[in-house]
Amino acid sequence: MRKSGSGVGQEPSVELRQLRRAMRARPVIDMARGILMASFGLSAEAAWSVLVSVSRNTDTELHDVAGDLVDAITADALPERVRRQLMTAVAKVHVPVAARGGVG
């Protein structure tokens, strides 16, 4: 008997499609995490939290949020609703340099 929803016991063709999609999305998501880490001094975990928060709060797929962020760095402006949520999410997880014992 096959279960639905958890990925366990799915049809091989469905699982294969999902794995291929994840493999295509992963590099863009990793680039977006790196952009957030470099731009705001976030940890990898905090950058992930920011992406997830923006995705949820804008009702946008996470890989699309990541793609928008990468595009904003390389060419296009970030969509306004994504930009607002990005700044809100960063503010929630960002620890100022002075609070970490650094200079700034």
Secondary structure, 3 states (H helix, E strand, C coil): CCCCCCCCCCCHHHHHHHHHHHHHHHHHHHHHHHHHHHHHCCCHHHHHHHHHHHHHHHCCCHHHHHHHHHHHHHCCCCCHHHHHHHHHHHHHHCCCHHHHCCCC
